[in-house]
Amino acid sequence: MSLRINILSLVICFASGVAFGQQDKLLTHFMYDRMSINPGETGLDDGICATSIYRNQWDKVNGAPNSAVLNVAANMNRFFPGGLGLSFYHDAIGFSRQNNLLLNYSYPINLGNVGVLGAGIGVGMMSYSMNPSWIPPQTLNDPSLPGNDFSAISLDLNFGLYLKGRNYYAGLSSTHLSESEMLGSATGIGVAGYSTARHYYLMGGYKLPNIASGALDFNLMMRTDLVKYSVDINSRYFFKKDSKEFGYVGLTYRTSDAIGIMLGYNAFKNFTCGYSYDITVNKLSSISRGSHEFFVRYCFYLKNPPKTYSTHPRWLGN
C-alpha cells in the first residue's frame, strides 16, 4: 500500500492544482527517437522510416510508467524542400493517461562540407485524462484525494534545430512551447488540472566507422524543464560482416536513475530491432526489477527517378 501511494503521489499533484516537473518520456533508445523532441531532424535521412519503441519502466512496481512511441518520417525533397513526419506518444502513469500527436516539418539548409541544418516545427495536440480509483485504509472516503474523472485536450508545439554531418549530429530543441493548461471540474481540494512544462533538449553524437573490424558511436542527451535535469550518455559497438553492420551492443548511463544494457540486430535489409534492460540505481532499486525497452525500425528507400535527356529533332538522324 505504501509503495502504491508513493508512486501515485505524482498523480495527486496533478489533480490538486497546476503541476510542474519533468513530464516528458525517458528512453534508453533515445538515439532512435530524435524527431519527437527535435522536429528539425525530420526527414533529413533519405527514404521513409518508421520507428516504434515500447518501455516498461520499473517492472512490477504498481502504477509505474509505461510508454509507447511511434515515429514515421519521410524525405520529401523530390517533391518539395524538406521532410514531413508524424509522431505519436502514449504514456500511462498510475491513474493518468497522456497522448501526444504531432505533425513535424523540417526545412533543410545546406552548409556545404559542414553538413545539413534542419530547422523544424511540430504542431499537434496533447490529451490528458485521469480516472482515480482509490482504496482508502478505512470505510470513509478521504476528501483530500481527487475523486472525479478528468480529461482535456490542448495545443502542443515543438521547435528544433538539428545539424547532420557525415559522422556526427547535434541538436537543440524545445517541447511544449505553448505550456498549455488543462483544467477540469472543481474537487474537494480545488480544481483538477494539468499543465505542460516547457522542456529543453541538447543532443549530439559521433560515429567512428572503422574500429576493431566494426564501428563505435557515442550519443548524448541532456534534458531539463528548469526544475529537474538529467543526462543520458551512451556508447555502442557495431559488428560488421562483409563491411555491413548486422548488430550492436551498448551501454547507457542516465544520471541518478539507471544503467542500461543494449542489444540490437539487423534482422534483414533496412530493418533493425533492439532490446535494453535498465538496472535501477535510484531509491527504487530495492523494489524495482529494472526497466525493459523494445525497439523496431524499418526504412524504405525510393529509387531515384530516371534522368531524361532532350535532343533537337535536327540531330535525331545522326
C-alpha positions as CSV (number, residue, x, y, z in Angstrom):
1,M,0.0,0.0,0.0
2,S,2.8,2.5,0.9
3,L,4.5,1.8,-2.4
4,R,1.3,2.5,-4.4
5,I,0.7,5.7,-2.5
6,N,4.3,6.9,-3.2
7,I,4.0,6.2,-6.9
8,L,0.6,7.7,-7.3
9,S,1.5,10.8,-5.3
10,L,2.7,12.3,-8.6
11,V,-0.9,12.0,-9.8
12,I,-2.2,13.7,-6.7
13,C,-0.1,16.7,-7.5
14,F,-1.6,16.9,-11.0
15,A,-5.1,16.8,-9.6
16,S,-4.6,19.3,-6.7
17,G,-3.8,22.2,-9.0
18,V,-1.2,23.2,-11.5
19,A,1.6,20.7,-11.7
20,F,5.2,21.2,-12.8
21,G,8.2,18.9,-13.1
22,Q,9.8,16.8,-15.8
23,Q,7.0,15.2,-17.7
24,D,8.5,14.0,-21.0
25,K,9.4,10.4,-21.5
26,L,12.8,8.9,-20.7
27,L,14.0,6.3,-23.3
28,T,17.2,4.3,-23.4
29,H,16.9,4.1,-27.2
30,F,16.8,8.0,-27.3
31,M,19.1,8.0,-30.4
32,Y,16.2,6.5,-32.3
33,D,13.6,9.0,-31.1
34,R,15.1,12.3,-32.1
35,M,12.2,13.6,-34.2
36,S,9.6,13.6,-31.4
37,I,11.7,16.0,-29.3
38,N,13.5,17.8,-32.2
39,P,11.4,18.3,-35.3
40,G,14.5,19.7,-37.1
41,E,15.6,16.1,-37.6
42,T,12.5,15.2,-39.6
43,G,13.3,13.7,-43.0
44,L,17.0,14.6,-43.1
45,D,17.7,10.9,-43.7
46,D,16.9,9.5,-47.2
47,G,13.8,7.4,-47.6
48,I,10.8,6.7,-45.4
49,C,11.4,5.4,-41.9
50,A,9.1,4.1,-39.2
51,T,10.2,3.6,-35.6
52,S,8.4,2.1,-32.6
53,I,9.6,2.0,-29.0
54,Y,7.8,0.4,-26.0
55,R,9.1,1.0,-22.5
56,N,8.0,-0.8,-19.3
57,Q,9.6,1.2,-16.5
58,W,10.3,-0.1,-13.0
59,D,8.9,-3.6,-13.7
60,K,6.5,-5.0,-11.1
61,V,6.0,-1.6,-9.4
62,N,2.3,-0.8,-9.3
63,G,1.4,2.4,-11.2
64,A,4.9,2.8,-12.8
65,P,5.2,4.4,-16.2
66,N,4.5,2.5,-19.4
67,S,5.3,4.4,-22.6
68,A,4.9,3.8,-26.3
69,V,6.3,5.8,-29.2
70,L,5.6,5.7,-33.0
71,N,7.5,7.9,-35.4
72,V,7.1,8.0,-39.2
73,A,9.3,10.4,-41.2
74,A,9.9,10.9,-44.9
75,N,12.4,12.9,-47.0
76,M,10.2,14.9,-49.4
77,N,13.0,16.6,-51.4
78,R,11.9,15.0,-54.7
79,F,8.5,16.9,-54.3
80,F,9.4,20.0,-52.3
81,P,12.2,21.0,-50.0
82,G,12.0,19.5,-46.5
83,G,10.9,16.5,-44.6
84,L,7.5,15.5,-43.1
85,G,6.9,13.3,-40.1
86,L,4.2,12.1,-37.7
87,S,4.9,11.4,-34.1
88,F,2.6,9.7,-31.6
89,Y,3.4,9.1,-27.9
90,H,1.3,7.4,-25.3
91,D,2.2,7.4,-21.6
92,A,0.4,5.7,-18.7
93,I,1.4,6.5,-15.1
94,G,-0.9,5.4,-12.2
95,F,-4.4,6.7,-12.9
96,S,-3.3,9.1,-15.6
97,R,-3.1,8.7,-19.4
98,Q,-1.4,11.1,-21.8
99,N,-1.4,11.1,-25.6
100,N,0.6,13.4,-27.9
101,L,0.1,13.6,-31.7
102,L,2.4,15.9,-33.7
103,L,2.9,16.7,-37.4
104,N,6.5,17.7,-37.9
105,Y,8.1,19.6,-40.8
106,S,11.8,20.4,-41.3
107,Y,13.4,22.7,-43.8
108,P,17.0,21.7,-44.8
109,I,19.7,24.3,-45.2
110,N,22.9,23.0,-46.9
111,L,26.0,24.1,-45.1
112,G,28.5,22.6,-47.6
113,N,31.2,20.4,-46.0
114,V,29.8,21.1,-42.5
115,G,26.5,19.2,-43.2
116,V,22.8,20.0,-43.4
117,L,21.0,22.1,-40.9
118,G,17.3,21.3,-40.4
119,A,15.0,23.9,-38.9
120,G,11.8,22.2,-37.8
121,I,8.5,22.8,-36.1
122,G,6.0,20.3,-34.7
123,V,2.3,21.2,-34.4
124,G,-0.3,18.9,-32.8
125,M,-2.3,18.1,-29.8
126,M,-2.0,16.7,-26.3
127,S,-4.7,14.8,-24.4
128,Y,-4.6,14.1,-20.7
129,S,-7.0,12.1,-18.6
130,M,-7.2,10.7,-15.1
131,N,-9.6,8.1,-13.7
132,P,-8.8,7.8,-10.0
133,S,-9.9,4.7,-8.1
134,W,-8.6,4.9,-4.6
135,I,-8.6,2.2,-2.0
136,P,-8.5,4.0,1.4
137,P,-7.5,2.1,4.5
138,Q,-10.9,2.9,6.1
139,T,-14.5,2.9,5.1
140,L,-14.8,6.7,4.8
141,N,-13.6,8.5,1.8
142,D,-10.7,10.9,2.2
143,P,-11.8,14.3,0.9
144,S,-8.2,15.3,0.3
145,L,-8.0,12.8,-2.6
146,P,-9.3,13.8,-6.0
147,G,-12.3,11.6,-6.8
148,N,-13.6,13.0,-10.1
149,D,-12.6,11.8,-13.6
150,F,-10.7,14.4,-15.6
151,S,-9.9,14.7,-19.3
152,A,-8.8,17.6,-21.5
153,I,-7.2,18.4,-24.9
154,S,-4.9,21.2,-25.7
155,L,-2.5,22.5,-28.4
156,D,1.1,21.3,-28.4
157,L,4.1,22.9,-30.1
158,N,7.7,21.9,-30.6
159,F,10.7,23.6,-32.3
160,G,14.2,22.4,-33.0
161,L,17.5,23.0,-34.9
162,Y,19.3,19.8,-36.0
163,L,22.7,19.6,-37.7
164,K,23.6,16.4,-39.5
165,G,27.2,15.9,-40.7
166,R,28.9,12.9,-42.2
167,N,29.7,11.1,-39.0
168,Y,28.1,13.3,-36.4
169,Y,24.9,15.1,-35.4
170,A,23.9,17.9,-32.9
171,G,20.6,19.3,-32.0
172,L,19.0,22.0,-29.8
173,S,15.2,21.9,-29.3
174,S,12.3,22.7,-27.0
175,T,9.0,20.9,-26.5
176,H,5.6,22.1,-25.2
177,L,6.2,25.7,-26.2
178,S,2.6,26.6,-25.6
179,E,2.8,25.4,-22.0
180,S,-1.0,24.7,-22.2
181,E,-3.0,24.5,-19.0
182,M,-5.9,21.9,-19.0
183,L,-8.5,22.3,-16.2
184,G,-11.3,20.1,-15.2
185,S,-14.1,20.4,-12.7
186,A,-13.7,21.5,-9.0
187,T,-13.0,18.9,-6.4
188,G,-12.9,18.9,-2.6
189,I,-9.4,20.3,-2.7
190,G,-9.6,22.7,-5.6
191,V,-9.7,22.4,-9.4
192,A,-8.3,19.3,-11.1
193,G,-5.9,20.3,-13.8
194,Y,-2.7,19.5,-15.6
195,S,-0.2,22.0,-17.1
196,T,2.6,21.2,-19.5
197,A,6.0,22.5,-18.7
198,R,8.3,23.6,-21.4
199,H,11.3,21.3,-21.8
200,Y,14.7,22.0,-23.4
201,Y,17.0,19.4,-25.1
202,L,20.6,19.3,-26.2
203,M,21.7,16.2,-28.1
204,G,24.7,15.1,-30.0
205,G,26.6,12.1,-31.3
206,Y,29.7,10.9,-33.2
207,K,30.5,7.7,-35.0
208,L,33.9,6.1,-35.7
209,P,33.2,3.9,-38.8
210,N,36.3,1.7,-38.5
211,I,37.2,0.4,-35.0
212,A,38.4,-3.2,-34.5
213,S,36.6,-4.6,-37.5
214,G,33.5,-2.8,-36.5
215,A,32.2,0.7,-35.7
216,L,31.8,2.7,-32.5
217,D,29.4,5.5,-31.7
218,F,28.8,7.9,-28.8
219,N,25.4,9.6,-28.1
220,L,24.5,12.3,-25.6
221,M,21.1,13.6,-24.5
222,M,20.6,16.5,-22.0
223,R,17.1,17.5,-20.9
224,T,15.6,19.9,-18.4
225,D,12.4,21.7,-17.6
226,L,14.3,24.2,-15.5
227,V,13.1,22.3,-12.4
228,K,14.8,18.9,-12.9
229,Y,17.8,18.0,-15.1
230,S,19.1,14.7,-16.4
231,V,21.7,13.4,-18.9
232,D,21.9,10.2,-20.9
233,I,25.4,9.1,-22.0
234,N,25.5,6.2,-24.5
235,S,28.1,4.2,-26.4
236,R,27.6,1.3,-28.8
237,Y,29.8,-1.1,-30.7
238,F,28.6,-2.3,-34.1
239,F,29.5,-5.6,-35.5
240,K,30.3,-5.9,-39.2
241,K,30.2,-8.7,-41.8
242,D,31.3,-8.0,-45.4
243,S,31.6,-4.3,-44.5
244,K,27.9,-4.2,-43.4
245,E,26.7,-3.7,-39.8
246,F,24.5,-6.5,-38.6
247,G,24.2,-5.9,-34.8
248,Y,25.4,-3.9,-31.8
249,V,25.9,-3.9,-28.1
250,G,25.9,-0.8,-25.9
251,L,25.7,0.8,-22.5
252,T,23.7,3.9,-21.4
253,Y,24.1,5.8,-18.2
254,R,21.3,8.1,-17.0
255,T,22.2,10.4,-14.1
256,S,20.6,9.4,-10.8
257,D,18.3,6.8,-12.5
258,A,19.7,3.8,-14.3
259,I,22.4,1.9,-16.2
260,G,21.1,0.4,-19.4
261,I,22.4,-2.6,-21.3
262,M,21.5,-2.6,-25.1
263,L,21.4,-5.3,-27.8
264,G,20.4,-4.7,-31.4
265,Y,20.2,-6.8,-34.5
266,N,19.6,-6.1,-38.2
267,A,17.2,-9.0,-39.0
268,F,17.1,-8.2,-42.7
269,K,17.8,-5.3,-45.0
270,N,16.8,-1.9,-43.6
271,F,15.2,-3.5,-40.5
272,T,16.6,-3.2,-37.0
273,C,15.3,-4.4,-33.7
274,G,16.6,-3.9,-30.3
275,Y,16.2,-4.5,-26.6
276,S,17.5,-2.8,-23.5
277,Y,17.4,-3.6,-19.8
278,D,17.9,-0.8,-17.3
279,I,19.3,-1.5,-13.9
280,T,17.7,0.9,-11.4
281,V,20.2,2.9,-9.3
282,N,17.9,5.3,-7.6
283,K,15.8,4.8,-4.4
284,L,13.5,2.3,-6.2
285,S,16.4,-0.1,-6.7
286,S,15.3,-2.2,-3.7
287,I,11.9,-3.0,-5.1
288,S,12.1,-2.5,-8.9
289,R,13.1,-5.3,-11.2
290,G,14.5,-2.8,-13.7
291,S,13.1,-1.4,-16.8
292,H,12.5,-3.1,-20.2
293,E,12.5,-1.4,-23.6
294,F,11.8,-2.9,-27.0
295,F,12.6,-1.1,-30.3
296,V,11.9,-1.8,-34.0
297,R,12.8,0.4,-37.1
298,Y,12.2,-0.1,-40.8
299,C,13.2,2.2,-43.7
300,F,12.0,2.1,-47.2
301,Y,14.1,3.8,-49.9
302,L,12.6,5.0,-53.1
303,K,14.6,4.6,-56.3
304,N,15.9,7.8,-57.8
305,P,13.8,8.9,-60.8
306,P,15.5,8.2,-64.2
307,K,17.2,11.1,-65.8
308,T,15.8,12.3,-69.1
309,Y,17.6,14.0,-71.9
310,S,16.3,16.1,-74.8
311,T,17.6,16.1,-78.3
312,H,16.8,18.5,-81.0
313,P,14.9,16.9,-84.0
314,R,17.6,18.0,-86.5
315,W,20.1,15.7,-84.7
316,L,17.8,12.6,-84.5
317,G,19.2,11.1,-87.7
318,N,22.8,11.4,-86.7
